[in-house]
Amino acid sequence: MAEVTVWHNPRCSKSRGACALLAERGIEPEVRRYLDDAPDRSELERVLRLLGTDDPRELMRTSDRRYRELDLADADRAQLLDALEAEPALLQRPVVLRGGRAVIARPPERVLELLDD
């Protein structure tokens, strides 16, 4: 099985739930605490491709207070990616990657989509 990576926030119940589902299946993912180790632009671009979208908002917590404070509703793609790099708390969580695929595991059961080969 290809390595599984979880962009994880231990304070998030969805993130903990996705990790628990993986553990139940005997999978020990590489855990990346993205708040401490923020993804750079190239990583964000790669994940967008793996998600099958070009829209950074798909990766963003658009209902978050910080999103509104930064006035990102009318931001263009480059501005959104700049914001994600500078403010990793804006990332949806968890992002789970395996091989050439990725999901935003909300709900956590979405992680199972990466396990069906």
JODATA-V352120 format. One record per helix or strand of 2 or more residues. SS is the DSSP state (H for helix, E for strand). FROM is the first residue (numbers start at 1). TO is the last residue. Records with the same first field share a line. If there is no record, write none. Layout:
# JODATA-V352120
SS = FROM-TO  FROM-TO
This chain:
# JODATA-V352120
E = 4-8  30-33  95-98  101-104
H = 13-24  41-51  56-59  65-69  77-86  88-90  108-114
